[in-house]
Amino acid sequence: CIRDRYQRRVHGGQQAFTYQAGVGKVITGWDQGCLGMQIGESRKLIIPAKEGYGNQGFPAWGIPPGGTLDFTIEVLSIK
C-alpha cells in the first residue's frame, strides 16, 4: 500500500489517498508515475488522457474528456 498526499487542481485541496499499487485499482498514469518512490519523496505527475480517464473524462470530478491530469504527490507510508 502506498499512502499519498496529493493536490488536484480540480479539488484545490489535499487529502490522503491509500491504494494497492500495480493491481489496476487506479489509473495507469498513477501506477506508473509512483513506481520506485520512497517514503518522504515528492513527485509531480503530468498524466495524459490516455493514461488517465481517456476520451470519456470523469465529469463527476470536473475532468473533461481528453483531460490531462496534474498531481503533486508525496509518499507518506508504504506497507
All heavy atoms as a GROMACS GRO file, in nm:
protein
  608
    1CYS      N    1   0.083  -0.118   0.000
    1CYS     CA    2   0.000   0.000   0.000
    1CYS      C    3   0.088   0.125   0.000
    1CYS      O    4   0.184   0.130   0.075
    1CYS     CB    5  -0.084   0.002   0.126
    1CYS     SG    6  -0.255  -0.020   0.099
    2ILE      N    7   0.056   0.221  -0.080
    2ILE     CA    8   0.125   0.350  -0.080
    2ILE      C    9   0.022   0.453  -0.037
    2ILE      O   10  -0.088   0.458  -0.090
    2ILE     CB   11   0.181   0.384  -0.219
    2ILE    CG1   12   0.286   0.281  -0.260
    2ILE    CG2   13   0.242   0.524  -0.218
    2ILE    CD1   14   0.340   0.301  -0.398
    3ARG      N   15   0.059   0.534   0.058
    3ARG     CA   16  -0.031   0.638   0.104
    3ARG      C   17   0.026   0.770   0.054
    3ARG      O   18   0.138   0.806   0.088
    3ARG     CB   19  -0.039   0.636   0.257
    3ARG     CG   20  -0.136   0.735   0.314
    3ARG     CD   21  -0.151   0.708   0.464
    3ARG     NE   22  -0.220   0.812   0.530
    3ARG     CZ   23  -0.352   0.822   0.538
    3ARG    NH1   24  -0.427   0.735   0.477
    3ARG    NH2   25  -0.408   0.920   0.603
    4ASP      N   26  -0.049   0.837  -0.028
    4ASP     CA   27  -0.003   0.960  -0.090
    4ASP      C   28  -0.088   1.078  -0.045
    4ASP      O   29  -0.208   1.066  -0.030
    4ASP     CB   30  -0.016   0.952  -0.243
    4ASP     CG   31   0.062   0.838  -0.301
    4ASP    OD1   32   0.184   0.841  -0.288
    4ASP    OD2   33   0.000   0.747  -0.358
    5ARG      N   34  -0.020   1.191  -0.028
    5ARG     CA   35  -0.093   1.316  -0.010
    5ARG      C   36  -0.081   1.385  -0.145
    5ARG      O   37   0.028   1.398  -0.199
    5ARG     CB   38  -0.029   1.401   0.098
    5ARG     CG   39  -0.106   1.529   0.124
    5ARG     CD   40  -0.050   1.606   0.241
    5ARG     NE   41   0.083   1.651   0.212
    5ARG     CZ   42   0.186   1.636   0.293
    5ARG    NH1   43   0.172   1.576   0.408
    5ARG    NH2   44   0.305   1.681   0.261
    6TYR      N   45  -0.193   1.425  -0.202
    6TYR     CA   46  -0.187   1.483  -0.334
    6TYR      C   47  -0.276   1.606  -0.342
    6TYR      O   48  -0.366   1.626  -0.262
    6TYR     CB   49  -0.227   1.381  -0.440
    6TYR     CG   50  -0.372   1.337  -0.432
    6TYR    CD1   51  -0.469   1.398  -0.509
    6TYR    CD2   52  -0.410   1.236  -0.346
    6TYR    CE1   53  -0.600   1.358  -0.502
    6TYR    CE2   54  -0.542   1.196  -0.339
    6TYR     CZ   55  -0.637   1.257  -0.417
    6TYR     OH   56  -0.767   1.217  -0.409
    7GLN      N   57  -0.248   1.687  -0.439
    7GLN     CA   58  -0.330   1.805  -0.463
    7GLN      C   59  -0.372   1.803  -0.609
    7GLN      O   60  -0.290   1.787  -0.697
    7GLN     CB   61  -0.251   1.932  -0.434
    7GLN     CG   62  -0.335   2.057  -0.451
    7GLN     CD   63  -0.265   2.181  -0.401
    7GLN    OE1   64  -0.150   2.176  -0.361
    7GLN    NE2   65  -0.333   2.291  -0.406
    8ARG      N   66  -0.499   1.816  -0.632
    8ARG     CA   67  -0.551   1.822  -0.768
    8ARG      C   68  -0.609   1.960  -0.791
    8ARG      O   69  -0.678   2.013  -0.705
    8ARG     CB   70  -0.663   1.719  -0.787
    8ARG     CG   71  -0.612   1.583  -0.812
    8ARG     CD   72  -0.723   1.501  -0.866
    8ARG     NE   73  -0.819   1.478  -0.757
    8ARG     CZ   74  -0.896   1.373  -0.750
    8ARG    NH1   75  -0.890   1.282  -0.842
    8ARG    NH2   76  -0.979   1.358  -0.651
    9ARG      N   77  -0.582   2.013  -0.906
    9ARG     CA   78  -0.641   2.142  -0.940
    9ARG      C   79  -0.793   2.135  -0.935
    9ARG      O   80  -0.860   2.230  -0.897
    9ARG     CB   81  -0.598   2.184  -1.080
    9ARG     CG   82  -0.455   2.225  -1.089
    9ARG     CD   83  -0.421   2.270  -1.228
    9ARG     NE   84  -0.278   2.289  -1.239
    9ARG     CZ   85  -0.217   2.307  -1.352
    9ARG    NH1   86  -0.285   2.307  -1.465
    9ARG    NH2   87  -0.087   2.324  -1.355
   10VAL      N   88  -0.847   2.021  -0.970
   10VAL     CA   89  -0.992   2.004  -0.972
   10VAL      C   90  -1.052   2.030  -0.834
   10VAL      O   91  -1.152   2.097  -0.820
   10VAL     CB   92  -1.028   1.861  -1.019
   10VAL    CG1   93  -1.177   1.836  -1.006
   10VAL    CG2   94  -0.983   1.841  -1.163
   11HIS      N   95  -0.988   1.975  -0.732
   11HIS     CA   96  -1.041   1.988  -0.596
   11HIS      C   97  -0.979   2.105  -0.520
   11HIS      O   98  -1.037   2.151  -0.424
   11HIS     CB   99  -1.018   1.858  -0.517
   11HIS     CG  100  -1.100   1.745  -0.568
   11HIS    ND1  101  -1.233   1.731  -0.539
   11HIS    CD2  102  -1.069   1.643  -0.650
   11HIS    CE1  103  -1.280   1.624  -0.598
   11HIS    NE2  104  -1.184   1.568  -0.668
   12GLY      N  105  -0.860   2.148  -0.560
   12GLY     CA  106  -0.796   2.262  -0.497
   12GLY      C  107  -0.757   2.237  -0.352
   12GLY      O  108  -0.737   2.330  -0.276
   13GLY      N  109  -0.741   2.114  -0.312
   13GLY     CA  110  -0.703   2.085  -0.174
   13GLY      C  111  -0.627   1.956  -0.163
   13GLY      O  112  -0.596   1.892  -0.262
   14GLN      N  113  -0.595   1.919  -0.040
   14GLN     CA  114  -0.519   1.797  -0.017
   14GLN      C  115  -0.600   1.700   0.065
   14GLN      O  116  -0.678   1.740   0.150
   14GLN     CB  117  -0.389   1.828   0.056
   14GLN     CG  118  -0.293   1.908  -0.026
   14GLN     CD  119  -0.163   1.927   0.045
   14GLN    OE1  120  -0.147   1.892   0.161
   14GLN    NE2  121  -0.067   1.984  -0.024
   15GLN      N  122  -0.579   1.572   0.038
   15GLN     CA  123  -0.641   1.467   0.117
   15GLN      C  124  -0.554   1.343   0.104
   15GLN      O  125  -0.483   1.327   0.005
   15GLN     CB  126  -0.783   1.439   0.070
   15GLN     CG  127  -0.796   1.397  -0.074
   15GLN     CD  128  -0.940   1.386  -0.117
   15GLN    OE1  129  -1.031   1.408  -0.039
   15GLN    NE2  130  -0.962   1.351  -0.241
   16ALA      N  131  -0.558   1.258   0.203
   16ALA     CA  132  -0.481   1.134   0.198
   16ALA      C  133  -0.551   1.034   0.108
   16ALA      O  134  -0.674   1.030   0.101
   16ALA     CB  135  -0.466   1.077   0.338
   17PHE      N  136  -0.474   0.955   0.038
   17PHE     CA  137  -0.527   0.855  -0.055
   17PHE      C  138  -0.443   0.730  -0.039
   17PHE      O  139  -0.321   0.736  -0.047
   17PHE     CB  140  -0.518   0.910  -0.197
   17PHE     CG  141  -0.563   0.815  -0.303
   17PHE    CD1  142  -0.697   0.783  -0.318
   17PHE    CD2  143  -0.472   0.757  -0.390
   17PHE    CE1  144  -0.739   0.698  -0.417
   17PHE    CE2  145  -0.512   0.671  -0.490
   17PHE     CZ  146  -0.646   0.642  -0.504
   18THR      N  147  -0.505   0.617  -0.015
   18THR     CA  148  -0.435   0.491   0.002
   18THR      C  149  -0.480   0.394  -0.107
   18THR      O  150  -0.600   0.386  -0.135
   18THR     CB  151  -0.466   0.430   0.141
   18THR    OG1  152  -0.427   0.523   0.242
   18THR    CG2  153  -0.391   0.300   0.162
   19TYR      N  154  -0.384   0.325  -0.168
   19TYR     CA  155  -0.421   0.226  -0.269
   19TYR      C  156  -0.316   0.117  -0.276
   19TYR      O  157  -0.204   0.134  -0.230
   19TYR     CB  158  -0.439   0.292  -0.405
   19TYR     CG  159  -0.311   0.329  -0.475
   19TYR    CD1  160  -0.258   0.247  -0.575
   19TYR    CD2  161  -0.241   0.444  -0.443
   19TYR    CE1  162  -0.141   0.280  -0.639
   19TYR    CE2  163  -0.124   0.478  -0.506
   19TYR     CZ  164  -0.073   0.396  -0.604
   19TYR     OH  165   0.043   0.428  -0.667
   20GLN      N  166  -0.355   0.005  -0.336
   20GLN     CA  167  -0.262  -0.106  -0.358
   20GLN      C  168  -0.204  -0.089  -0.497
   20GLN      O  169  -0.277  -0.091  -0.597
   20GLN     CB  170  -0.334  -0.239  -0.344
   20GLN     CG  171  -0.240  -0.357  -0.350
   20GLN     CD  172  -0.313  -0.488  -0.325
   20GLN    OE1  173  -0.433  -0.489  -0.301
   20GLN    NE2  174  -0.240  -0.596  -0.330
   21ALA      N  175  -0.074  -0.072  -0.506
   21ALA     CA  176  -0.007  -0.044  -0.633
   21ALA      C  177  -0.001  -0.167  -0.723
   21ALA      O  178   0.010  -0.280  -0.675
   21ALA     CB  179   0.134   0.007  -0.606
   22GLY      N  180  -0.008  -0.143  -0.853
   22GLY     CA  181   0.017  -0.246  -0.952
   22GLY      C  182  -0.092  -0.347  -0.977
   22GLY      O  183  -0.068  -0.449  -1.041
   23VAL      N  184  -0.213  -0.322  -0.928
   23VAL     CA  185  -0.321  -0.420  -0.947
   23VAL      C  186  -0.440  -0.360  -1.024
   23VAL      O  187  -0.548  -0.418  -1.026
   23VAL     CB  188  -0.369  -0.481  -0.812
   23VAL    CG1  189  -0.259  -0.563  -0.748
   23VAL    CG2  190  -0.419  -0.373  -0.719
   24GLY      N  191  -0.420  -0.246  -1.087
   24GLY     CA  192  -0.525  -0.188  -1.171
   24GLY      C  193  -0.637  -0.119  -1.096
   24GLY      O  194  -0.744  -0.099  -1.153
   25LYS      N  195  -0.616  -0.081  -0.971
   25LYS     CA  196  -0.722  -0.016  -0.893
   25LYS      C  197  -0.724   0.136  -0.914
   25LYS      O  198  -0.816   0.202  -0.869
   25LYS     CB  199  -0.703  -0.045  -0.743
   25LYS     CG  200  -0.714  -0.191  -0.709
   25LYS     CD  201  -0.855  -0.239  -0.721
   25LYS     CE  202  -0.864  -0.384  -0.676
   25LYS     NZ  203  -0.996  -0.438  -0.683
   26VAL      N  204  -0.620   0.190  -0.978
   26VAL     CA  205  -0.612   0.334  -1.007
   26VAL      C  206  -0.578   0.351  -1.155
   26VAL      O  207  -0.545   0.254  -1.224
   26VAL     CB  208  -0.507   0.405  -0.919
   26VAL    CG1  209  -0.547   0.402  -0.773
   26VAL    CG2  210  -0.368   0.344  -0.938
   27ILE      N  211  -0.582   0.473  -1.204
   27ILE     CA  212  -0.548   0.498  -1.343
   27ILE      C  213  -0.403   0.458  -1.371
   27ILE      O  214  -0.318   0.460  -1.283
   27ILE     CB  215  -0.572   0.646  -1.381
   27ILE    CG1  216  -0.494   0.740  -1.291
   27ILE    CG2  217  -0.722   0.678  -1.379
   27ILE    CD1  218  -0.501   0.886  -1.330
   28THR      N  219  -0.377   0.420  -1.494
   28THR     CA  220  -0.246   0.373  -1.536
   28THR      C  221  -0.136   0.474  -1.505
   28THR      O  222  -0.028   0.438  -1.457
   28THR     CB  223  -0.246   0.342  -1.687
   28THR    OG1  224  -0.347   0.246  -1.713
   28THR    CG2  225  -0.113   0.289  -1.734
   29GLY      N  226  -0.161   0.600  -1.533
   29GLY     CA  227  -0.061   0.704  -1.510
   29GLY      C  228  -0.019   0.716  -1.365
   29GLY      O  229   0.095   0.749  -1.333
   30TRP      N  230  -0.112   0.691  -1.274
   30TRP     CA  231  -0.081   0.697  -1.131
   30TRP      C  232   0.010   0.580  -1.094
   30TRP      O  233   0.113   0.599  -1.030
   30TRP     CB  234  -0.211   0.692  -1.050
   30TRP     CG  235  -0.192   0.719  -0.905
   30TRP    CD1  236  -0.150   0.630  -0.811
   30TRP    CD2  237  -0.211   0.842  -0.836
   30TRP    NE1  238  -0.142   0.689  -0.688
   30TRP    CE2  239  -0.180   0.820  -0.701
   30TRP    CE3  240  -0.252   0.968  -0.876
   30TRP    CZ2  241  -0.188   0.921  -0.606
   30TRP    CZ3  242  -0.261   1.067  -0.780
   30TRP    CH2  243  -0.229   1.043  -0.647
   31ASP      N  244  -0.028   0.458  -1.133
   31ASP     CA  245   0.055   0.340  -1.105
   31ASP      C  246   0.196   0.358  -1.161
   31ASP      O  247   0.294   0.335  -1.092
   31ASP     CB  248  -0.008   0.214  -1.165
   31ASP     CG  249  -0.078   0.127  -1.062
   31ASP    OD1  250  -0.060   0.148  -0.941
   31ASP    OD2  251  -0.151   0.035  -1.104
   32GLN      N  252   0.208   0.399  -1.286
   32GLN     CA  253   0.339   0.415  -1.349
   32GLN      C  254   0.417   0.529  -1.287
   32GLN      O  255   0.538   0.518  -1.267
   32GLN     CB  256   0.322   0.438  -1.498
   32GLN     CG  257   0.271   0.318  -1.572
   32GLN     CD  258   0.246   0.345  -1.719
   32GLN    OE1  259   0.254   0.458  -1.766
   32GLN    NE2  260   0.213   0.240  -1.792
   33GLY      N  261   0.350   0.638  -1.255
   33GLY     CA  262   0.417   0.755  -1.201
   33GLY      C  263   0.472   0.736  -1.061
   33GLY      O  264   0.565   0.806  -1.020
   34CYS      N  265   0.416   0.642  -0.986
   34CYS     CA  266   0.460   0.619  -0.848
   34CYS      C  267   0.568   0.512  -0.836
   34CYS      O  268   0.625   0.495  -0.728
   34CYS     CB  269   0.340   0.580  -0.762
   34CYS     SG  270   0.222   0.714  -0.738
   35LEU      N  271   0.598   0.443  -0.946
   35LEU     CA  272   0.699   0.338  -0.941
   35LEU      C  273   0.832   0.390  -0.886
   35LEU      O  274   0.880   0.495  -0.927
   35LEU     CB  275   0.723   0.280  -1.081
   35LEU     CG  276   0.615   0.191  -1.138
   35LEU    CD1  277   0.648   0.154  -1.282
   35LEU    CD2  278   0.597   0.065  -1.054
   36GLY      N  279   0.888   0.317  -0.793
   36GLY     CA  280   1.019   0.349  -0.738
   36GLY      C  281   1.022   0.458  -0.633
   36GLY      O  282   1.129   0.490  -0.581
   37MET      N  283   0.908   0.515  -0.599
   37MET     CA  284   0.908   0.622  -0.499
   37MET      C  285   0.939   0.567  -0.360
   37MET      O  286   0.909   0.452  -0.329
   37MET     CB  287   0.773   0.696  -0.499
   37MET     CG  288   0.751   0.780  -0.622
   37MET     SD  289   0.602   0.881  -0.611
   37MET     CE  290   0.657   1.007  -0.494
   38GLN      N  291   0.999   0.652  -0.278
   38GLN     CA  292   1.036   0.617  -0.141
   38GLN      C  293   0.957   0.704  -0.043
   38GLN      O  294   0.908   0.811  -0.080
   38GLN     CB  295   1.186   0.641  -0.120
   38GLN     CG  296   1.276   0.564  -0.215
   38GLN     CD  297   1.269   0.415  -0.192
   38GLN    OE1  298   1.273   0.369  -0.078
   38GLN    NE2  299   1.257   0.339  -0.300
   39ILE      N  300   0.949   0.661   0.080
   39ILE     CA  301   0.880   0.738   0.185
   39ILE      C  302   0.944   0.876   0.195
   39ILE      O  303   1.066   0.890   0.198
   39ILE     CB  304   0.887   0.665   0.321
   39ILE    CG1  305   0.806   0.536   0.314
   39ILE    CG2  306   0.834   0.755   0.434
   39ILE    CD1  307   0.819   0.447   0.435
   40GLY      N  308   0.859   0.978   0.197
   40GLY     CA  309   0.903   1.116   0.207
   40GLY      C  310   0.932   1.181   0.072
   40GLY      O  311   0.948   1.302   0.064
   41GLU      N  312   0.937   1.105  -0.034
   41GLU     CA  313   0.965   1.159  -0.167
   41GLU      C  314   0.841   1.227  -0.224
   41GLU      O  315   0.729   1.178  -0.209
   41GLU     CB  316   1.009   1.047  -0.261
   41GLU     CG  317   1.044   1.095  -0.400
   41GLU     CD  318   1.088   0.982  -0.493
   41GLU    OE1  319   1.106   0.868  -0.447
   41GLU    OE2  320   1.104   1.011  -0.612
   42SER      N  321   0.862   1.340  -0.291
   42SER     CA  322   0.756   1.411  -0.362
   42SER      C  323   0.784   1.401  -0.510
   42SER      O  324   0.899   1.396  -0.553
   42SER     CB  325   0.753   1.558  -0.322
   42SER     OG  326   0.713   1.572  -0.189
   43ARG      N  327   0.677   1.400  -0.587
   43ARG     CA  328   0.691   1.390  -0.733
   43ARG      C  329   0.572   1.457  -0.798
   43ARG      O  330   0.460   1.450  -0.749
   43ARG     CB  331   0.696   1.243  -0.773
   43ARG     CG  332   0.728   1.218  -0.918
   43ARG     CD  333   0.741   1.070  -0.947
   43ARG     NE  334   0.865   1.016  -0.891
   43ARG     CZ  335   0.899   0.888  -0.896
   43ARG    NH1  336   0.819   0.800  -0.955
   43ARG    NH2  337   1.012   0.846  -0.843
   44LYS      N  338   0.597   1.524  -0.909
   44LYS     CA  339   0.491   1.584  -0.988
   44LYS      C  340   0.458   1.488  -1.101
   44LYS      O  341   0.548   1.442  -1.172
   44LYS     CB  342   0.536   1.719  -1.045
   44LYS     CG  343   0.428   1.791  -1.123
   44LYS     CD  344   0.477   1.928  -1.164
   44LYS     CE  345   0.370   2.005  -1.236
   44LYS     NZ  346   0.270   2.063  -1.147
   45LEU      N  347   0.331   1.455  -1.117
   45LEU     CA  348   0.285   1.366  -1.223
   45LEU      C  349   0.198   1.446  -1.319
   45LEU      O  350   0.099   1.506  -1.278
   45LEU     CB  351   0.202   1.250  -1.167
   45LEU     CG  352   0.265   1.161  -1.060
   45LEU    CD1  353   0.165   1.054  -1.017
   45LEU    CD2  354   0.392   1.097  -1.112
   46ILE      N  355   0.235   1.446  -1.446
   46ILE     CA  356   0.152   1.503  -1.551
   46ILE      C  357   0.104   1.382  -1.630
   46ILE      O  358   0.183   1.314  -1.695
   46ILE     CB  359   0.230   1.599  -1.643
   46ILE    CG1  360   0.297   1.709  -1.561
   46ILE    CG2  361   0.139   1.655  -1.752
   46ILE    CD1  362   0.202   1.803  -1.491
   47ILE      N  363  -0.024   1.352  -1.622
   47ILE     CA  364  -0.079   1.229  -1.678
   47ILE      C  365  -0.167   1.263  -1.798
   47ILE      O  366  -0.272   1.327  -1.782
   47ILE     CB  367  -0.159   1.151  -1.572
   47ILE    CG1  368  -0.067   1.119  -1.453
   47ILE    CG2  369  -0.219   1.025  -1.632
   47ILE    CD1  370  -0.138   1.056  -1.334
   48PRO      N  371  -0.127   1.218  -1.918
   48PRO     CA  372  -0.210   1.243  -2.036
   48PRO      C  373  -0.340   1.163  -2.030
   48PRO      O  374  -0.348   1.061  -1.959
   48PRO     CB  375  -0.122   1.198  -2.152
   48PRO     CG  376  -0.027   1.100  -2.093
   48PRO     CD  377  -0.007   1.141  -1.949
   49ALA      N  378  -0.438   1.206  -2.104
   49ALA     CA  379  -0.570   1.142  -2.101
   49ALA      C  380  -0.564   0.992  -2.124
   49ALA      O  381  -0.634   0.916  -2.058
   49ALA     CB  382  -0.661   1.207  -2.205
   50LYS      N  383  -0.478   0.946  -2.215
   50LYS     CA  384  -0.473   0.803  -2.246
   50LYS      C  385  -0.428   0.718  -2.128
   50LYS      O  386  -0.454   0.599  -2.122
   50LYS     CB  387  -0.385   0.775  -2.368
   50LYS     CG  388  -0.239   0.802  -2.346
   50LYS     CD  389  -0.158   0.773  -2.471
   50LYS     CE  390  -0.012   0.798  -2.440
   50LYS     NZ  391   0.073   0.753  -2.547
   51GLU      N  392  -0.360   0.780  -2.030
   51GLU     CA  393  -0.319   0.709  -1.908
   51GLU      C  394  -0.402   0.751  -1.788
   51GLU      O  395  -0.375   0.711  -1.675
   51GLU     CB  396  -0.171   0.734  -1.881
   51GLU     CG  397  -0.081   0.677  -1.989
   51GLU     CD  398   0.065   0.712  -1.968
   51GLU    OE1  399   0.098   0.779  -1.869
   51GLU    OE2  400   0.145   0.673  -2.054
   52GLY      N  401  -0.504   0.834  -1.814
   52GLY     CA  402  -0.592   0.882  -1.709
   52GLY      C  403  -0.734   0.834  -1.733
   52GLY      O  404  -0.761   0.714  -1.730
   53TYR      N  405  -0.824   0.929  -1.763
   53TYR     CA  406  -0.965   0.895  -1.782
   53TYR      C  407  -1.009   0.895  -1.928
   53TYR      O  408  -1.128   0.882  -1.958
   53TYR     CB  409  -1.053   0.988  -1.698
   53TYR     CG  410  -1.028   0.969  -1.551
   53TYR    CD1  411  -0.949   1.056  -1.479
   53TYR    CD2  412  -1.080   0.858  -1.486
   53TYR    CE1  413  -0.924   1.036  -1.344
   53TYR    CE2  414  -1.055   0.836  -1.351
   53TYR     CZ  415  -0.977   0.925  -1.282
   53TYR     OH  416  -0.951   0.904  -1.149
   54GLY      N  417  -0.913   0.910  -2.020
   54GLY     CA  418  -0.940   0.895  -2.163
   54GLY      C  419  -1.037   0.995  -2.221
   54GLY      O  420  -1.057   1.105  -2.169
   55ASN      N  421  -1.100   0.952  -2.330
   55ASN     CA  422  -1.194   1.039  -2.402
   55ASN      C  423  -1.324   1.062  -2.327
   55ASN      O  424  -1.396   1.156  -2.358
   55ASN     CB  425  -1.224   0.980  -2.540
   55ASN     CG  426  -1.104   0.986  -2.631
   55ASN    OD1  427  -1.022   1.076  -2.619
   55ASN    ND2  428  -1.093   0.891  -2.722
   56GLN      N  429  -1.354   0.978  -2.228
   56GLN     CA  430  -1.478   0.997  -2.152
   56GLN      C  431  -1.462   1.098  -2.038
   56GLN      O  432  -1.558   1.152  -1.989
   56GLN     CB  433  -1.532   0.863  -2.098
   56GLN     CG  434  -1.454   0.804  -1.984
   56GLN     CD  435  -1.333   0.721  -2.025
   56GLN    OE1  436  -1.295   0.717  -2.140
   56GLN    NE2  437  -1.272   0.655  -1.930
   57GLY      N  438  -1.337   1.122  -1.995
   57GLY     CA  439  -1.316   1.212  -1.882
   57GLY      C  440  -1.376   1.154  -1.755
   57GLY      O  441  -1.404   1.034  -1.746
   58PHE      N  442  -1.395   1.239  -1.655
   58PHE     CA  443  -1.462   1.198  -1.531
   58PHE      C  444  -1.545   1.318  -1.486
   58PHE      O  445  -1.504   1.397  -1.399
   58PHE     CB  446  -1.358   1.161  -1.425
   58PHE     CG  447  -1.414   1.076  -1.315
   58PHE    CD1  448  -1.373   0.944  -1.299
   58PHE    CD2  449  -1.505   1.126  -1.224
   58PHE    CE1  450  -1.421   0.865  -1.196
   58PHE    CE2  451  -1.556   1.049  -1.121
   58PHE     CZ  452  -1.514   0.918  -1.108
   59PRO      N  453  -1.662   1.336  -1.548
   59PRO     CA  454  -1.745   1.454  -1.523
   59PRO      C  455  -1.776   1.480  -1.376
   59PRO      O  456  -1.782   1.596  -1.334
   59PRO     CB  457  -1.873   1.425  -1.601
   59PRO     CG  458  -1.830   1.331  -1.710
   59PRO     CD  459  -1.721   1.247  -1.647
   60ALA      N  460  -1.794   1.376  -1.297
   60ALA     CA  461  -1.827   1.394  -1.156
   60ALA      C  462  -1.718   1.472  -1.082
   60ALA      O  463  -1.745   1.538  -0.982
   60ALA     CB  464  -1.850   1.259  -1.088
   61TRP      N  465  -1.594   1.462  -1.130
   61TRP     CA  466  -1.482   1.534  -1.068
   61TRP      C  467  -1.440   1.656  -1.149
   61TRP      O  468  -1.338   1.718  -1.122
   61TRP     CB  469  -1.362   1.442  -1.051
   61TRP     CG  470  -1.377   1.337  -0.944
   61TRP    CD1  471  -1.482   1.322  -0.857
   61TRP    CD2  472  -1.286   1.232  -0.914
   61TRP    NE1  473  -1.460   1.214  -0.777
   61TRP    CE2  474  -1.340   1.158  -0.809
   61TRP    CE3  475  -1.164   1.195  -0.966
   61TRP    CZ2  476  -1.277   1.048  -0.754
   61TRP    CZ3  477  -1.100   1.085  -0.912
   61TRP    CH2  478  -1.157   1.014  -0.806
   62GLY      N  479  -1.516   1.686  -1.252
   62GLY     CA  480  -1.485   1.803  -1.335
   62GLY      C  481  -1.370   1.780  -1.432
   62GLY      O  482  -1.314   1.876  -1.484
   63ILE      N  483  -1.335   1.655  -1.459
   63ILE     CA  484  -1.228   1.624  -1.554
   63ILE      C  485  -1.292   1.609  -1.691
   63ILE      O  486  -1.374   1.518  -1.712
   63ILE     CB  487  -1.153   1.496  -1.513
   63ILE    CG1  488  -1.088   1.515  -1.376
   63ILE    CG2  489  -1.048   1.460  -1.619
   63ILE    CD1  490  -1.034   1.389  -1.313
   64PRO      N  491  -1.257   1.697  -1.785
   64PRO     CA  492  -1.321   1.694  -1.916
   64PRO      C  493  -1.272   1.578  -2.002
   64PRO      O  494  -1.165   1.521  -1.975
   64PRO     CB  495  -1.279   1.828  -1.977
   64PRO     CG  496  -1.147   1.856  -1.915
   64PRO     CD  497  -1.158   1.804  -1.774
   65PRO      N  498  -1.347   1.542  -2.104
   65PRO     CA  499  -1.299   1.440  -2.199
   65PRO      C  500  -1.162   1.480  -2.253
   65PRO      O  501  -1.139   1.596  -2.288
   65PRO     CB  502  -1.405   1.443  -2.310
   65PRO     CG  503  -1.528   1.493  -2.242
   65PRO     CD  504  -1.479   1.592  -2.141
   66GLY      N  505  -1.071   1.385  -2.255
   66GLY     CA  506  -0.936   1.412  -2.305
   66GLY      C  507  -0.851   1.496  -2.211
   66GLY      O  508  -0.746   1.547  -2.250
   67GLY      N  509  -0.894   1.512  -2.087
   67GLY     CA  510  -0.824   1.599  -1.992
   67GLY      C  511  -0.691   1.542  -1.944
   67GLY      O  512  -0.678   1.424  -1.917
   68THR      N  513  -0.591   1.630  -1.934
   68THR     CA  514  -0.462   1.596  -1.876
   68THR      C  515  -0.469   1.622  -1.726
   68THR      O  516  -0.523   1.724  -1.683
   68THR     CB  517  -0.350   1.682  -1.940
   68THR    OG1  518  -0.344   1.651  -2.079
   68THR    CG2  519  -0.215   1.656  -1.875
   69LEU      N  520  -0.415   1.531  -1.648
   69LEU     CA  521  -0.417   1.542  -1.503
   69LEU      C  522  -0.282   1.592  -1.451
   69LEU      O  523  -0.178   1.555  -1.504
   69LEU     CB  524  -0.449   1.406  -1.440
   69LEU     CG  525  -0.578   1.342  -1.487
   69LEU    CD1  526  -0.589   1.201  -1.434
   69LEU    CD2  527  -0.697   1.424  -1.446
   70ASP      N  528  -0.285   1.671  -1.347
   70ASP     CA  529  -0.164   1.731  -1.288
   70ASP      C  530  -0.169   1.705  -1.138
   70ASP      O  531  -0.252   1.762  -1.068
   70ASP     CB  532  -0.165   1.880  -1.319
   70ASP     CG  533  -0.045   1.954  -1.266
   70ASP    OD1  534   0.030   1.898  -1.182
   70ASP    OD2  535  -0.026   2.069  -1.307
   71PHE      N  536  -0.083   1.614  -1.090
   71PHE     CA  537  -0.076   1.580  -0.949
   71PHE      C  538   0.060   1.615  -0.892
   71PHE      O  539   0.161   1.598  -0.960
   71PHE     CB  540  -0.092   1.428  -0.926
   71PHE     CG  541  -0.224   1.370  -0.965
   71PHE    CD1  542  -0.241   1.312  -1.089
   71PHE    CD2  543  -0.329   1.370  -0.876
   71PHE    CE1  544  -0.363   1.255  -1.124
   71PHE    CE2  545  -0.451   1.313  -0.911
   71PHE     CZ  546  -0.468   1.256  -1.035
   72THR      N  547   0.064   1.659  -0.770
   72THR     CA  548   0.188   1.664  -0.693
   72THR      C  549   0.164   1.573  -0.574
   72THR      O  550   0.070   1.595  -0.497
   72THR     CB  551   0.221   1.807  -0.646
   72THR    OG1  552   0.235   1.891  -0.762
   72THR    CG2  553   0.350   1.809  -0.564
   73ILE      N  554   0.245   1.469  -0.564
   73ILE     CA  555   0.222   1.368  -0.460
   73ILE      C  556   0.344   1.355  -0.369
   73ILE      O  557   0.455   1.388  -0.406
   73ILE     CB  558   0.187   1.231  -0.522
   73ILE    CG1  559   0.302   1.179  -0.605
   73ILE    CG2  560   0.060   1.240  -0.605
   73ILE    CD1  561   0.283   1.036  -0.649
   74GLU      N  562   0.318   1.306  -0.251
   74GLU     CA  563   0.423   1.276  -0.154
   74GLU      C  564   0.388   1.142  -0.092
   74GLU      O  565   0.273   1.121  -0.050
   74GLU     CB  566   0.429   1.382  -0.045
   74GLU     CG  567   0.532   1.352   0.062
   74GLU     CD  568   0.529   1.450   0.176
   74GLU    OE1  569   0.439   1.537   0.181
   74GLU    OE2  570   0.616   1.441   0.263
   75VAL      N  571   0.483   1.052  -0.087
   75VAL     CA  572   0.459   0.921  -0.024
   75VAL      C  573   0.472   0.939   0.127
   75VAL      O  574   0.576   0.981   0.177
   75VAL     CB  575   0.559   0.815  -0.076
   75VAL    CG1  576   0.538   0.683  -0.003
   75VAL    CG2  577   0.541   0.796  -0.225
   76LEU      N  578   0.365   0.907   0.198
   76LEU     CA  579   0.364   0.919   0.344
   76LEU      C  580   0.400   0.789   0.412
   76LEU      O  581   0.459   0.789   0.519
   76LEU     CB  582   0.225   0.965   0.389
   76LEU     CG  583   0.177   1.099   0.332
   76LEU    CD1  584   0.036   1.127   0.376
   76LEU    CD2  585   0.272   1.211   0.372
   77SER      N  586   0.362   0.676   0.350
   77SER     CA  587   0.397   0.546   0.408
   77SER      C  588   0.384   0.439   0.300
   77SER      O  589   0.314   0.458   0.200
   77SER     CB  590   0.307   0.511   0.527
   77SER     OG  591   0.174   0.494   0.486
   78ILE      N  592   0.454   0.330   0.321
   78ILE     CA  593   0.447   0.214   0.232
   78ILE      C  594   0.432   0.091   0.322
   78ILE      O  595   0.508   0.075   0.417
   78ILE     CB  596   0.572   0.201   0.144
   78ILE    CG1  597   0.588   0.323   0.056
   78ILE    CG2  598   0.566   0.073   0.060
   78ILE    CD1  599   0.717   0.326  -0.025
   79LYS      N  600   0.332   0.010   0.292
   79LYS     CA  601   0.310  -0.111   0.372
   79LYS      C  602   0.326  -0.233   0.287
   79LYS      O  603   0.295  -0.234   0.172
   79LYS     CB  604   0.169  -0.110   0.432
   79LYS     CG  605   0.149   0.004   0.528
   79LYS     CD  606   0.008   0.000   0.581
   79LYS     CE  607  -0.017   0.121   0.668
   79LYS     NZ  608  -0.152   0.129   0.716
   0.00000   0.00000   0.00000
